[in-house]
């Protein structure tokens, strides 16, 4: 069962919340962040390299020093202010008329270490260490991680009651997504939320595997460095936004390739027919219709590709995934792309950009072919995490992304 606790968030005053809140560090490059960052934007703290002209290496010591300086400055200017007491918070997001409601909590480091916080992706040590540096230098979780949990009717009822009142923050960001935030101050409600989560068997990392690992590992470092460690110190916890699994929707995560491994388009399509039923769809964009159906764009035309029976294993949590089918039958078998993490011949396009982005990248000549996949389901994600399996790279894309800067968790009181 998982352990959560309330915390005294460091957050912006209501009047400037939309100015401080920013997109996460990993969805913008430095040039984009510099162009997007207003005076009060959290981007100056999470991407401090943008404060230099020209922009400097984000991994350099001057950039880290600037991050610390800016976090202190934002607090001095009261663009970020710590709540006087520990609370839980509700954070809701609206996209295309659909709203998902999450609770902002502190999750437990020990739960991550013992596998109660379950992951479905591998993490890379270099990326973990980069995020760990930011947690260490700030002594804070500046950005939240994004978890799912099995639906619970009583938590849903508590959240429904909270959001019936006016929100503390309520704004639409420049990308058109709505962000809504409530503070749960009532002590009885706080106590009950903690008790209910103590009956929840697990959290599932939806987005932010590297941030989760980094937060937990820094907490573990602090534990080992403290001879008087009790387990109740603030560093034993890290900030997460947790959503009921039914609220979350995974969107497609697609692929584009730079070459056909020496084949012509005609030869490539002919070889695909050994494992797929291929139907030419013409110039109009074709979207996959269901599991094991793919769309391919090549030479100005869209094709439907349906994997033939026997080429996948629906009884295997990994074998059933369309990313596995495509990787095995197309990228490995035909294109000789063995490692999707390191190959320079393949790139990945989040479904939020639309299938038109795939067409654009092929028509420009940058890529030679594009493949669109049917989205993974939350059930598939949970099945994989529960069985201790790991998804292939670039399988899930969650949207909308959590806005950073609505709440920050300090690791020391």
C-alpha positions as CSV (number, residue, x, y, z in Angstrom):
1,X,0.0,0.0,0.0
2,X,1.3,3.5,-0.8
3,X,2.1,6.3,1.6
4,X,1.4,9.9,0.9
5,X,1.5,13.1,2.9
6,X,0.4,16.7,2.6
7,X,3.0,19.4,2.2
8,X,3.4,23.2,2.4
9,X,3.7,24.1,-1.3
10,X,5.8,26.9,-2.6
11,X,3.6,28.5,-5.2
12,X,2.7,31.7,-7.0
13,X,0.1,34.2,-5.7
14,X,-3.2,33.9,-7.4
15,X,-2.8,37.1,-9.5
16,X,0.4,35.9,-11.3
17,X,-0.1,32.1,-11.4
18,X,-0.5,32.0,-15.2
19,X,2.7,34.1,-15.6
20,X,4.8,31.9,-13.4
21,X,3.5,28.5,-14.6
22,X,5.4,27.1,-17.5
23,X,5.6,24.0,-19.7
24,X,8.0,21.3,-18.3
25,X,11.7,21.5,-18.9
26,X,11.8,18.6,-21.3
27,X,9.2,19.7,-23.9
28,X,11.1,22.8,-25.0
29,X,14.6,23.3,-26.2
30,X,16.6,26.2,-25.0
31,X,15.8,28.5,-27.9
32,X,12.1,27.8,-27.6
33,X,12.2,28.3,-23.9
34,X,14.0,31.7,-24.2
35,X,11.3,32.8,-26.7
36,X,8.5,31.7,-24.5
37,X,9.7,32.8,-21.1
38,X,8.1,35.9,-19.6
39,X,9.7,37.9,-16.8
40,X,8.2,35.7,-14.0
41,X,8.2,32.4,-15.9
42,X,9.5,29.3,-14.0
43,X,11.5,28.6,-17.2
44,X,14.2,30.9,-15.8
45,X,14.5,28.3,-12.9
46,X,14.1,25.0,-14.8
47,X,16.0,26.1,-17.9
48,X,18.3,28.8,-16.5
49,X,20.7,28.7,-19.6
50,X,18.2,31.0,-21.3
51,X,19.3,33.9,-19.1
52,X,22.6,34.0,-20.9
53,X,23.3,35.6,-24.2
54,X,24.2,33.6,-26.1
55,X,22.5,30.7,-24.4
56,X,25.0,28.5,-22.6
57,X,25.2,24.7,-22.0
58,X,22.3,23.7,-19.7
59,X,24.6,21.3,-17.9
60,X,27.3,23.8,-17.1
61,X,28.0,25.1,-13.6
62,X,27.0,28.7,-14.4
63,X,23.6,27.4,-15.5
64,X,23.2,25.4,-12.2
65,X,24.3,28.5,-10.2
66,X,21.8,30.6,-12.1
67,X,19.0,28.1,-11.3
68,X,19.7,28.5,-7.6
69,X,20.0,32.2,-7.8
70,X,16.7,32.5,-9.7
71,X,14.8,30.2,-7.3
72,X,15.9,32.4,-4.4
73,X,15.1,35.6,-6.3
74,X,11.6,34.4,-7.2
75,X,10.9,33.9,-3.5
76,X,12.5,37.2,-2.5
77,X,10.2,39.0,-5.0
78,X,7.3,36.9,-3.7
79,X,6.6,35.5,-7.1
80,X,6.8,32.2,-5.2
81,X,5.5,32.0,-1.6
82,X,5.3,29.0,0.7
83,X,2.0,28.1,2.2
84,X,1.9,28.4,6.0
85,X,0.7,24.9,6.6
86,X,0.7,21.4,4.9
87,X,-2.1,20.9,2.5
88,X,-3.2,18.6,-0.3
89,X,-4.1,20.2,-3.6
90,X,-6.3,19.4,-6.6
91,X,-4.9,20.1,-10.1
92,X,-7.2,19.7,-13.1
93,X,-6.4,20.0,-16.8
94,X,-8.8,20.6,-19.6
95,X,-8.0,19.6,-23.2
96,X,-10.6,19.5,-26.1
97,X,-13.5,19.8,-23.6
98,X,-12.3,16.9,-21.5
99,X,-11.1,17.5,-17.9
100,X,-8.9,15.2,-15.7
101,X,-8.6,15.8,-12.0
102,X,-5.5,14.9,-10.0
103,X,-4.3,15.3,-6.4
104,X,-1.0,17.0,-5.7
105,X,0.6,15.0,-2.9
106,X,4.0,13.9,-1.6
107,X,4.8,10.3,-2.5
108,X,7.1,8.2,-0.5
109,X,10.8,7.5,-1.5
110,X,10.6,4.1,0.1
111,X,7.6,3.1,-2.0
112,X,9.7,3.8,-5.1
113,X,12.6,1.8,-3.8
114,X,10.4,-1.2,-2.9
115,X,8.5,-1.2,-6.2
116,X,5.1,0.1,-4.9
117,X,5.6,3.0,-7.3
118,X,5.7,1.0,-10.6
119,X,7.5,2.0,-13.8
120,X,7.0,0.9,-17.3
121,X,10.1,2.4,-19.0
122,X,13.8,2.1,-18.5
123,X,15.7,5.1,-17.2
124,X,19.1,6.2,-18.3
125,X,21.8,7.0,-15.7
126,X,23.0,10.2,-17.4
127,X,19.4,11.6,-17.5
128,X,18.8,10.5,-13.9
129,X,22.0,12.3,-12.7
130,X,21.1,15.5,-14.6
131,X,17.7,15.6,-12.8
132,X,19.4,14.7,-9.5
133,X,21.7,17.7,-9.7
134,X,18.6,20.0,-10.0
135,X,17.0,18.4,-6.9
136,X,20.2,18.6,-4.9
137,X,21.1,22.2,-5.7
138,X,17.6,23.5,-5.1
139,X,16.9,21.1,-2.1
140,X,13.4,20.9,-3.7
141,X,11.2,19.2,-6.2
142,X,10.7,22.1,-8.6
143,X,8.6,20.1,-11.0
144,X,6.0,17.3,-10.2
145,X,6.0,13.8,-11.5
146,X,2.8,12.3,-13.0
147,X,1.3,9.1,-11.5
148,X,-1.8,7.0,-12.0
149,X,-3.6,5.0,-9.4
150,X,-6.6,2.5,-9.4
151,X,-9.9,4.4,-9.2
152,X,-11.3,4.9,-5.7
153,X,-14.9,6.1,-5.3
154,X,-14.3,7.9,-2.0
155,X,-11.3,9.9,-3.3
156,X,-13.4,10.8,-6.4
157,X,-16.2,12.1,-4.1
158,X,-13.7,14.2,-2.0
159,X,-12.3,15.7,-5.2
160,X,-15.8,16.4,-6.6
161,X,-16.7,18.3,-3.4
162,X,-13.5,20.3,-3.5
163,X,-13.9,21.4,-7.1
164,X,-17.5,22.5,-6.6
165,X,-16.0,25.6,-5.1
166,X,-14.1,28.4,-7.0
167,X,-10.6,27.5,-8.0
168,X,-7.5,29.2,-6.6
169,X,-6.0,29.2,-10.1
170,X,-8.0,29.1,-13.2
171,X,-6.4,30.0,-16.6
172,X,-6.0,28.9,-20.2
173,X,-2.4,28.6,-21.3
174,X,-1.1,29.7,-24.6
175,X,-1.4,26.2,-26.0
176,X,-5.2,26.3,-25.4
177,X,-5.2,23.9,-22.4
178,X,-7.0,24.9,-19.2
179,X,-5.4,24.6,-15.8
180,X,-7.4,24.7,-12.6
181,X,-6.0,24.4,-9.0
182,X,-7.7,24.1,-5.6
183,X,-6.2,24.1,-2.1
184,X,-7.4,21.4,0.4
185,X,-6.9,23.0,3.8
186,X,-9.5,21.1,5.9
187,X,-7.6,18.9,8.4
188,X,-10.3,16.2,8.5
189,X,-10.2,15.9,4.7
190,X,-6.4,15.9,4.6
191,X,-6.4,13.1,7.2
192,X,-8.9,11.0,5.3
193,X,-7.0,11.4,2.0
194,X,-3.9,10.1,3.7
195,X,-5.9,7.1,5.2
196,X,-7.5,6.2,1.8
197,X,-4.2,6.1,0.0
198,X,-2.8,3.8,2.6
199,X,-5.3,1.3,1.1
200,X,-4.2,1.9,-2.5
201,X,-1.9,-0.9,-3.6
202,X,0.3,1.0,-6.1
203,X,1.1,4.1,-8.0
204,X,2.0,3.8,-11.7
205,X,4.5,6.3,-13.3
206,X,2.7,7.8,-16.2
207,X,5.1,10.5,-17.2
208,X,8.4,11.6,-15.6
209,X,10.4,8.4,-15.1
210,X,13.7,10.2,-14.8
211,X,12.3,12.9,-12.5
212,X,10.8,10.1,-10.3
213,X,14.1,8.2,-10.1
214,X,16.0,11.4,-9.4
215,X,13.7,12.5,-6.6
216,X,13.8,9.1,-5.0
217,X,17.6,8.7,-5.3
218,X,18.3,12.1,-3.8
219,X,16.0,11.3,-0.9
220,X,17.9,8.0,-0.5
221,X,21.2,10.0,-0.5
222,X,19.9,12.3,2.2
223,X,18.8,9.3,4.3
224,X,22.2,7.7,4.2
225,X,23.9,11.0,5.1
226,X,21.7,11.6,8.2
227,X,22.9,9.5,11.2
228,X,19.7,10.6,13.0
229,X,17.3,9.6,10.2
230,X,13.8,8.7,11.4
231,X,11.9,8.3,8.1
232,X,9.6,11.3,8.8
233,X,12.0,13.9,7.3
234,X,10.7,15.9,4.3
235,X,13.4,14.4,2.1
236,X,11.7,11.1,2.4
237,X,8.9,12.4,0.1
238,X,8.7,13.9,-3.3
239,X,6.0,15.8,-5.2
240,X,3.6,14.0,-7.5
241,X,0.3,14.7,-9.2
242,X,-1.7,11.5,-9.0
243,X,-4.7,10.8,-11.3
244,X,-7.3,8.0,-11.2
245,X,-6.5,5.7,-14.1
246,X,-9.9,6.2,-15.7
247,X,-9.2,10.0,-16.1
248,X,-6.1,9.4,-18.2
249,X,-5.8,9.0,-21.9
250,X,-2.7,7.9,-23.7
251,X,-2.2,9.3,-27.2
252,X,-0.3,7.8,-30.1
253,X,3.5,8.0,-30.3
254,X,4.6,7.6,-33.9
255,X,7.8,6.9,-35.9
256,X,9.6,8.3,-39.0
257,X,12.6,6.7,-40.7
258,X,15.4,8.3,-42.8
259,X,16.0,5.4,-45.2
260,X,14.7,2.0,-46.4
261,X,17.9,0.0,-45.8
262,X,18.8,0.1,-49.5
263,X,15.4,-0.9,-50.8
264,X,13.1,1.1,-53.2
265,X,9.7,2.0,-51.9
266,X,8.1,-0.7,-54.1
267,X,10.5,-3.4,-52.8
268,X,9.9,-2.3,-49.2
269,X,6.1,-2.5,-49.6
270,X,6.4,-5.9,-51.3
271,X,8.4,-7.2,-48.3
272,X,5.9,-5.8,-45.8
273,X,3.2,-8.0,-47.4
274,X,4.7,-11.1,-45.8
275,X,3.5,-9.9,-42.4
276,X,0.9,-7.3,-43.1
277,X,-2.2,-6.9,-45.2
278,X,-1.5,-3.7,-47.1
279,X,-4.2,-1.4,-48.5
280,X,-3.4,1.7,-50.4
281,X,-5.5,4.7,-49.1
282,X,-4.3,7.5,-51.3
283,X,-3.4,11.1,-50.5
284,X,-5.9,11.6,-47.6
285,X,-4.5,11.0,-44.1
286,X,-5.3,7.6,-42.8
287,X,-5.5,7.0,-39.1
288,X,-5.1,3.5,-37.5
289,X,-8.5,2.0,-36.8
290,X,-7.6,-0.3,-33.9
291,X,-5.0,-2.6,-32.3
292,X,-2.5,-4.2,-34.8
293,X,-3.6,-1.7,-37.6
294,X,-1.0,0.8,-38.6
295,X,-0.9,3.6,-41.1
296,X,2.2,4.2,-43.3
297,X,3.0,7.3,-45.4
298,X,5.5,6.9,-48.2
299,X,5.9,8.5,-51.7
300,X,2.9,10.8,-51.2
301,X,0.5,8.0,-50.3
302,X,-1.1,6.6,-47.1
303,X,-1.4,2.9,-46.6
304,X,-3.3,0.7,-44.1
305,X,-1.1,-2.0,-42.6
306,X,-2.8,-4.8,-40.6
307,X,-0.6,-7.3,-38.9
308,X,-1.4,-10.9,-39.9
309,X,-2.5,-13.4,-37.2
310,X,0.5,-15.2,-35.8
311,X,2.8,-12.1,-36.0
312,X,1.9,-11.0,-32.5
313,X,1.1,-12.5,-29.2
314,X,-2.0,-11.1,-27.5
315,X,-1.3,-13.2,-24.4
316,X,2.0,-11.5,-23.8
317,X,1.9,-8.0,-22.2
318,X,4.8,-6.9,-24.4
319,X,4.1,-9.0,-27.4
320,X,0.6,-7.5,-27.8
321,X,1.9,-4.0,-28.1
322,X,1.9,-2.5,-31.5
323,X,5.3,-0.9,-30.9
324,X,6.6,-4.4,-30.4
325,X,5.0,-5.6,-33.6
326,X,6.3,-2.7,-35.6
327,X,9.8,-2.9,-34.1
328,X,10.1,-6.6,-34.7
329,X,8.6,-6.9,-38.2
330,X,9.6,-3.6,-39.8
331,X,12.4,-1.8,-38.0
332,X,14.5,-4.9,-37.0
333,X,13.5,-7.4,-39.7
334,X,13.4,-5.1,-42.8
335,X,15.2,-1.9,-41.9
336,X,18.0,-3.3,-39.7
337,X,17.3,-0.8,-37.0
338,X,18.1,-2.8,-33.9
339,X,18.2,-0.2,-31.0
340,X,15.5,2.4,-31.1
341,X,17.2,4.3,-28.3
342,X,20.4,5.0,-30.1
343,X,19.8,4.7,-33.8
344,X,20.1,8.0,-35.8
345,X,18.0,6.5,-38.6
346,X,14.7,6.8,-36.7
347,X,12.8,9.6,-34.9
348,X,9.7,9.8,-32.8
349,X,6.7,12.1,-33.2
350,X,4.2,12.6,-30.4
351,X,0.6,12.3,-31.5
352,X,-0.3,15.7,-30.2
353,X,1.4,17.1,-33.4
354,X,-1.1,15.1,-35.5
355,X,-0.5,12.8,-38.5
356,X,0.0,15.9,-40.7
357,X,3.4,16.3,-39.0
358,X,4.3,12.8,-40.3
359,X,3.4,13.8,-43.8
360,X,5.3,17.1,-43.5
361,X,8.5,15.4,-42.4
362,X,8.4,12.9,-45.3
363,X,7.3,15.4,-47.9
364,X,10.2,17.7,-46.9
365,X,12.7,15.0,-47.8
366,X,14.0,14.8,-44.2
367,X,12.4,11.3,-43.8
368,X,11.5,8.7,-46.3
369,X,8.6,7.0,-44.5
370,X,6.3,7.4,-41.5
371,X,4.3,5.0,-39.4
372,X,1.4,5.8,-37.1
373,X,0.3,3.5,-34.3
374,X,-2.9,2.9,-32.4
375,X,-2.5,4.3,-28.9
376,X,-1.6,2.1,-25.9
377,X,-4.3,1.8,-23.3
378,X,-4.0,2.4,-19.6
379,X,-4.9,-1.3,-19.1
380,X,-1.9,-2.3,-21.2
381,X,0.4,0.1,-19.3
382,X,-0.8,-1.3,-15.9
383,X,-0.5,-4.9,-17.0
384,X,3.1,-4.3,-18.1
385,X,4.0,-2.5,-14.8
386,X,2.2,-5.2,-12.7
387,X,4.1,-8.0,-14.4
388,X,7.5,-6.2,-14.0
389,X,7.9,-5.8,-17.7
390,X,9.3,-2.7,-19.5
391,X,7.7,-1.1,-22.5
392,X,9.8,-0.5,-25.7
393,X,11.2,3.0,-26.0
394,X,8.8,5.9,-26.9
395,X,5.6,4.0,-26.4
396,X,3.3,6.3,-24.4
397,X,2.5,10.0,-24.8
398,X,0.4,11.7,-22.2
399,X,-1.3,15.0,-23.0
400,X,-1.8,17.6,-21.6
401,X,1.5,17.8,-19.8
402,X,1.6,19.0,-16.2
403,X,2.2,22.7,-15.9
404,X,5.3,23.4,-13.8
405,X,5.3,26.1,-11.1
406,X,1.9,25.7,-9.7
407,X,3.4,23.9,-6.7
408,X,7.0,23.2,-5.5
409,X,8.0,20.9,-2.7
410,X,11.0,21.9,-0.4
411,X,13.0,19.0,1.0
412,X,13.8,20.8,4.2
413,X,11.3,22.6,6.4
